[in-house]
Amino acid sequence: MSPEFLPSSNYEAIMSESATKPRPQFRNLGLSDLMSYRLPPAAKASIMHRISGALLFLALPLVIVPLFAQSVQSPETFAAMKEWVASPACKIVLLVLMWSYFHHFCAGIRYLTLDLHVGNAREPSQRSGALVIGVALALTVVFGLKLFGAW
C-alpha cells in the first residue's frame, strides 16, 4: 500500500521491519563445492542411470555394432576381432560397458517398481538405490573376473 493510505506509525513499522530482514545470498557453486555434497544413494543411482544410458547409447554405433559386424563376416575377421578384444585396453572398455548395462538394467527395474508405487517412501527408496548400486557392482566384478580370465 502507498504511504498516503497508511497511518504514519504503521508505515514506519512496515518499512523498518522490511529493512531489517537480511537479503538472501545466492552463491555460485564451484567444482570443489559439488564434490563435497553427500548425495543419498537414490540420487547417486539416478545420476549413474543417466550416465550408463548415455554410455550404452554412444557405444552402440561406436563399439557394439562394429564388433558384432566383424565377428560374423568370416572366420578370419572373427579371429582378428578375438585378438583385438584380448587386449587390456579393449577389456577395460568392455568392463565399463558391462557395468553400464548392469547398472542401467537394475536401475530400470527399480524405476518400474517405483512406477508401481512400491517403495516410494524415503527409506525404501534409499535402500533400493543402494541395492541397485551394489548389485550392479557385484555383477560387474563377477563378469569382469570372467572377462579377465580368472576362471
C-alpha positions in Angstrom: 0.0 0.0 0.0 1.1 3.5 -0.6 2.0 5.8 2.3 -1.0 8.0 1.9 -3.4 5.2 2.8 -1.5 4.0 5.9 -1.2 5.9 9.2 2.3 7.1 9.7 3.0 4.7 12.6 2.0 1.6 10.5 4.0 2.7 7.5 7.1 3.3 9.6 6.7 -0.2 11.3 6.3 -1.9 7.9 9.3 -0.1 6.4 11.6 -0.7 9.4 10.6 -4.4 9.5 11.4 -5.0 5.8 14.6 -3.0 6.2 16.0 -5.3 8.9 15.4 -8.6 7.1 18.6 -10.0 5.6 18.6 -10.4 1.9 19.1 -13.9 0.6 22.5 -14.7 -0.7 23.0 -16.6 -3.9 26.4 -18.0 -4.4 27.9 -19.6 -7.4 28.9 -23.2 -6.9 32.3 -24.4 -7.9 33.5 -27.9 -8.6 35.0 -28.3 -5.2 31.6 -27.4 -3.7 29.9 -30.1 -5.8 32.4 -32.7 -4.8 31.7 -32.1 -1.1 28.0 -32.7 -1.4 26.8 -36.0 0.1 24.1 -37.3 -2.2 21.8 -40.0 -0.9 22.0 -43.5 -2.6 18.8 -42.9 -4.6 20.3 -39.7 -6.1 23.6 -41.5 -6.9 21.7 -44.3 -8.6 19.6 -41.8 -10.6 22.7 -40.0 -11.8 24.5 -43.2 -12.7 21.4 -44.4 -14.5 21.6 -41.4 -16.8 25.4 -41.9 -17.3 25.0 -45.6 -18.0 22.2 -44.9 -20.5 24.4 -42.3 -22.3 27.3 -44.7 -22.4 25.2 -47.5 -23.9 23.7 -45.2 -26.4 27.0 -43.9 -27.6 28.7 -47.3 -27.5 26.1 -48.9 -29.7 27.3 -47.4 -33.0 30.9 -47.0 -31.9 31.7 -50.3 -30.3 29.0 -52.9 -30.1 27.8 -52.9 -33.8 31.3 -52.9 -35.3 32.4 -55.7 -33.1 29.4 -57.8 -34.0 29.7 -57.0 -37.7 33.3 -58.1 -37.7 32.6 -61.2 -35.7 30.0 -62.5 -38.2 31.8 -61.7 -41.5 34.2 -64.6 -41.8 36.3 -66.9 -39.7 39.4 -64.7 -40.4 37.7 -61.5 -39.2 36.4 -63.3 -36.2 40.0 -64.3 -35.3 41.2 -60.7 -35.8 38.3 -59.4 -33.6 39.1 -62.0 -31.0 42.8 -61.0 -30.9 41.8 -57.3 -30.7 39.3 -58.0 -27.8 42.1 -59.8 -25.9 44.0 -56.6 -25.4 43.8 -55.0 -21.9 42.5 -51.6 -23.3 39.6 -53.3 -25.0 38.8 -55.3 -21.9 38.6 -52.2 -19.9 36.2 -50.6 -22.4 34.1 -53.8 -22.3 34.2 -53.8 -18.5 32.8 -50.2 -18.4 30.1 -51.3 -20.9 29.3 -54.3 -18.7 28.9 -52.0 -15.7 26.8 -49.6 -17.8 24.5 -52.4 -18.9 24.1 -54.0 -15.4 23.5 -50.7 -13.7 21.0 -49.5 -16.3 19.2 -52.8 -16.2 19.0 -52.9 -12.4 18.0 -49.2 -12.1 15.4 -49.7 -14.8 13.8 -52.5 -12.7 13.9 -50.1 -9.7 12.1 -47.4 -11.6 9.5 -49.8 -12.8 8.8 -50.8 -9.2 8.6 -47.1 -8.2 6.2 -46.5 -11.1 4.0 -49.2 -9.5 4.1 -47.2 -6.2 6.2 -49.8 -4.5 8.9 -48.4 -2.2 8.2 -44.7 -2.8 8.8 -43.7 0.8 12.1 -42.2 1.7 13.8 -45.1 3.5 12.7 -47.9 1.0 13.8 -45.6 -1.9 17.2 -45.0 -0.4 17.6 -48.8 0.3 16.6 -49.7 -3.3 19.1 -47.1 -4.6 21.9 -48.6 -2.6 20.8 -52.1 -3.7 21.0 -51.1 -7.3 24.5 -49.7 -6.9 25.6 -52.8 -5.0 24.1 -55.4 -7.3 25.4 -53.7 -10.5 28.9 -53.5 -9.0 28.8 -57.2 -7.8 27.7 -58.3 -11.3 30.4 -56.2 -12.9 33.0 -57.8 -10.6 31.8 -61.3 -11.3 31.7 -60.9 -15.1 34.9 -58.8 -15.1 36.7 -61.6 -13.4 35.5 -63.9 -16.2 36.5 -61.3 -18.8 40.0 -61.1 -17.5 40.4 -64.8 -17.3 40.1 -65.5 -13.5 38.3 -68.8 -14.4 
